[in-house]
Structures are given as C-alpha cells and as structure tokens.
Amino acid sequence: MSVRRRPLILSTALVAGAVLSLAACGSDGASSPAAGGSVSSPPTGAPAAQPDSLTSGQPAAAPTSSTSASSRPSAPAGATSGANNKPGGGADDAYAYTHPCDKQKLSIRVTPRPGATGQRVIEVRNTGATACGLSHYPLVYLDTAKSSDRTASVKPLIPGGLGGAPAYPLSVGQTAYAVIDLNPEGASTSATRVDELNVLADPEHMANADTLNFPLGSATPVLKPKLGLYRSTVTDAVTSMTAADTPTTS
C-alpha cells in the first residue's frame, strides 16, 4: 500500500504546483494592463492638469458667441447712442477734427435775429451721415451785388485768442450758429450801404468759389460789424459776437 500511495502523493504535489504556477502566470498577465492604466490615466472623476494661463479661472477657449462678439469692431470713443452712433462718426469729436465738412452735406442759411435790428443769424446744419469739422467761424464779408470785386467789401471783427480744439465739431443733424451785427453802434449817416452778405462756411477747407450770397435788402447800413464764433445756440453765438475785437484776416 505504501508503494502505491507515493506516486499519488507526488502526482498530487505536481498538480498542485502546476495550478499555483498557472495562477501566478494568470495574475501577472492580468495585472500588467491594470497597473499600466493606473499610471497613465487619472482616477475616475479627477480633473486633468490645467495650464498656467487658466489659473485665473478663465476658460481655455471662449464660447462661439463670445469669439464672434470680440471680432466685431468697437464703437468709436465718445460716440453716443441713437442716430449719431455711426461707425467713425456721430458725436465723435475726434473724428470730426480730422474730417472737414463736405459742402454738399451742409445746409446754410441766413435769417434776421428777432428783436435785434441789424443782426443776422448764420445757420450751418450737418445733413450728412457722419460728424464733420468746421473752422471756428465762417468767412463773412458785406458788399453790393453789383460789385465786380471785393476791394470795397466790409469785413467784420471777430473774437481774438482762438485756440483749443482744431475745429468746431458738428454732429449729424446738428446746427452751428454764428451771429453777425452789421451795425453795433446804430450809426446811419457814416455807415456804408450794402445789400449783400457773403458767407463761406469753412474758409480753411473750402474754396472761395463755394461762397454763398444772401441779400440783405436795399442799402442796409453797415459800420464796424462784429461776427461771433460758431456756437451750438443763438444765445451763445450772440455772447461770442459781443466779444469780437480783432480784424478779420482771411
């Protein structure tokens, strides 16, 4: 009996060893991929490493709507909402300073000032689609319609000490006013008699041929006339006119 059992015991030991060997091999083969995955991939739910630029909390890429908005040109500085809010124009004074008014986009007229004999209001309105710039005052001279030249024309005094902005900004639809007093002292006997008021809205950028002629009536007395600077209201234009003390040089 002992002789027969020894081979069985040996066989059993061999079988057990084989099973353990197979289990070990199977364990090594299965653990390699799992171990590799645990090293190369973060645990489930763990955030991926973030670049330094995202530490402030900003998204890595802006949403489509934000990207489109950022690519649109911004409105010009100083532009206001409404009809004047146009690209590069509207109420943007900086734009007006570098874009002289086009004579074709100006409405110019001269009217008597109510309650002020001898005073005329020069109105220059911007009828264009963008803001533009005028010189600080119009070029005005008084003469007769029959005059063949300007040798006998009368020029008004203007305020001195001009400075500041390079031009008078005129927004879309806005009107600039300049007031002229043809005869501040109310003289009659010593005054020159004229019948025409000539206006060049922007002498710095317009040619003399762009001068407009406005009838004054028969033999209007003119003596030491005064002209104010462009202003946004008639009241302010009158105040400017009363300070005129410098001969016109244009």
C-alpha angles and dihedrals in degrees: 000000000000090000093055095046096055095069090047092052090048091047090049091051091048092050092048091049091050091051091051091048092051091048090051092050092047091050093051093048094049097043097053097071092041092051091047091051093051091056100044100038128053120239116275110283095013113131119244118248111280126220119245093252091065097056089096090063097253116141118256091235127019117240117261093256092052092048091052092049093050091053093057116097112256122240115264117268112268095017115143130215123262130038092341094056099096128140108278095353145049111091094348104129093188089060092048092051091063099036115066118209118267111233089221090061097050130089111208127186140156123218135174114259108241114246094009113095112210096017124115129192117220111205122195115183127189108230094170130100098250139041119270140183131248129192112262093264138004122258106248132179132168124222145133122280090235094057112119094202140006098257093109097038122124120230124201129234116254133200113274131221098055114184145118117074117036092234144003106265115225116194124208109290093004123132125217117208130206121178125207125193108206096194113015093173095048093234119169112171098046097038124111115244116231135162104193138062115201121202132191104186097204113018092177094063107016129077122241087249088069091065114123124214123220122187116233100190131258116330100337111193114242125184128158094341120200128213127194131210124263111282135173094241135037090236092057090044090055091051090052092048094054089057093056111125106140125092116244111253101185 
